[in-house]
Amino acid sequence: MPKAATAKDRVNDALSRLESMVEERLREEKTRAEDLAARLAKLEQQHDELKKVATEVEGRLERAMEYIRSLLAADQN
């Protein structure tokens, strides 16, 4: 019986260590996931800001091209 008890204790210790390792890994992965989520949110915000800037630049370019066309048309007359 002592050998069986010793074996059982060793198995329980091994399971306990394994559970601790799994829990630690889960904590690390949760932290990593939270970090990635924060980075994604920041990138999405930057993307939205860049889209606004691109839209503004596009509008200004269109107005500038229209102005140039009107100058060219007036020059031809």
BALOBA-1460 file (C-alpha; in Angstrom, 3 decimals):
// residues 77
<rec num="1" residu="m" x="0.000" y="0.000" z="0.000"/>
<rec num="2" residu="p" x="2.754" y="2.528" z="0.653"/>
<rec num="3" residu="k" x="3.943" y="2.180" z="-2.948"/>
<rec num="4" residu="a" x="0.414" y="2.813" z="-4.213"/>
<rec num="5" residu="a" x="0.068" y="5.819" z="-1.916"/>
<rec num="6" residu="t" x="3.440" y="7.143" z="-3.077"/>
<rec num="7" residu="a" x="2.473" y="6.674" z="-6.723"/>
<rec num="8" residu="k" x="-0.847" y="8.411" z="-6.108"/>
<rec num="9" residu="d" x="0.935" y="11.325" z="-4.423"/>
<rec num="10" residu="r" x="3.349" y="11.604" z="-7.348"/>
<rec num="11" residu="v" x="0.473" y="11.601" z="-9.840"/>
<rec num="12" residu="n" x="-1.370" y="14.234" z="-7.796"/>
<rec num="13" residu="d" x="1.771" y="16.375" z="-7.639"/>
<rec num="14" residu="a" x="2.289" y="16.042" z="-11.374"/>
<rec num="15" residu="l" x="-1.341" y="16.977" z="-12.057"/>
<rec num="16" residu="s" x="-1.055" y="19.927" z="-9.730"/>
<rec num="17" residu="r" x="2.065" y="21.175" z="-11.547"/>
<rec num="18" residu="l" x="0.357" y="20.664" z="-14.886"/>
<rec num="19" residu="e" x="-2.690" y="22.628" z="-13.748"/>
<rec num="20" residu="s" x="-0.433" y="25.444" z="-12.562"/>
<rec num="21" residu="m" x="1.364" y="25.504" z="-15.904"/>
<rec num="22" residu="v" x="-1.928" y="25.573" z="-17.811"/>
<rec num="23" residu="e" x="-3.294" y="28.369" z="-15.624"/>
<rec num="24" residu="e" x="-0.116" y="30.403" z="-16.102"/>
<rec num="25" residu="r" x="-0.300" y="29.900" z="-19.859"/>
<rec num="26" residu="l" x="-3.939" y="30.969" z="-19.860"/>
<rec num="27" residu="r" x="-3.048" y="34.130" z="-17.943"/>
<rec num="28" residu="e" x="-0.269" y="34.895" z="-20.413"/>
<rec num="29" residu="e" x="-2.541" y="34.302" z="-23.390"/>
<rec num="30" residu="k" x="-5.277" y="36.447" z="-21.867"/>
<rec num="31" residu="t" x="-2.802" y="39.279" z="-21.349"/>
<rec num="32" residu="r" x="-1.550" y="38.860" z="-24.902"/>
<rec num="33" residu="a" x="-5.107" y="38.871" z="-26.261"/>
<rec num="34" residu="e" x="-5.905" y="42.042" z="-24.312"/>
<rec num="35" residu="d" x="-2.762" y="43.708" z="-25.649"/>
<rec num="36" residu="l" x="-3.649" y="42.708" z="-29.193"/>
<rec num="37" residu="a" x="-7.202" y="43.976" z="-28.754"/>
<rec num="38" residu="a" x="-5.873" y="47.327" z="-27.544"/>
<rec num="39" residu="r" x="-3.477" y="47.540" z="-30.487"/>
<rec num="40" residu="l" x="-6.273" y="46.652" z="-32.896"/>
<rec num="41" residu="a" x="-8.521" y="49.354" z="-31.455"/>
<rec num="42" residu="k" x="-5.729" y="51.901" z="-31.830"/>
<rec num="43" residu="l" x="-5.059" y="50.827" z="-35.419"/>
<rec num="44" residu="e" x="-8.755" y="51.021" z="-36.256"/>
<rec num="45" residu="q" x="-8.892" y="54.540" z="-34.836"/>
<rec num="46" residu="q" x="-5.827" y="55.546" z="-36.874"/>
<rec num="47" residu="h" x="-7.382" y="53.981" z="-39.964"/>
<rec num="48" residu="d" x="-10.550" y="56.025" z="-39.487"/>
<rec num="49" residu="e" x="-8.496" y="59.192" z="-39.045"/>
<rec num="50" residu="l" x="-6.508" y="58.429" z="-42.202"/>
<rec num="51" residu="k" x="-9.715" y="57.808" z="-44.139"/>
<rec num="52" residu="k" x="-10.976" y="61.241" z="-43.081"/>
<rec num="53" residu="v" x="-7.722" y="62.869" z="-44.146"/>
<rec num="54" residu="a" x="-7.762" y="60.999" z="-47.463"/>
<rec num="55" residu="t" x="-11.332" y="62.134" z="-48.113"/>
<rec num="56" residu="e" x="-10.396" y="65.729" z="-47.318"/>
<rec num="57" residu="v" x="-7.321" y="65.581" z="-49.564"/>
<rec num="58" residu="e" x="-9.361" y="64.024" z="-52.356"/>
<rec num="59" residu="g" x="-11.891" y="66.848" z="-52.127"/>
<rec num="60" residu="r" x="-9.182" y="69.493" z="-52.175"/>
<rec num="61" residu="l" x="-7.518" y="67.869" z="-55.173"/>
<rec num="62" residu="e" x="-10.801" y="67.756" z="-57.053"/>
<rec num="63" residu="r" x="-11.400" y="71.451" z="-56.341"/>
<rec num="64" residu="a" x="-7.849" y="72.279" z="-57.424"/>
<rec num="65" residu="m" x="-8.268" y="70.313" z="-60.651"/>
<rec num="66" residu="e" x="-11.561" y="72.063" z="-61.360"/>
<rec num="67" residu="y" x="-9.899" y="75.429" z="-60.744"/>
<rec num="68" residu="i" x="-7.061" y="74.518" z="-63.124"/>
<rec num="69" residu="r" x="-9.595" y="73.421" z="-65.752"/>
<rec num="70" residu="s" x="-11.440" y="76.712" z="-65.409"/>
<rec num="71" residu="l" x="-8.171" y="78.633" z="-65.804"/>
<rec num="72" residu="l" x="-7.283" y="76.608" z="-68.885"/>
<rec num="73" residu="a" x="-10.730" y="77.158" z="-70.347"/>
<rec num="74" residu="a" x="-10.513" y="80.899" z="-69.697"/>
<rec num="75" residu="d" x="-7.022" y="80.984" z="-71.249"/>
<rec num="76" residu="q" x="-8.318" y="79.328" z="-74.420"/>
<rec num="77" residu="n" x="-11.001" y="81.993" z="-74.843"/>
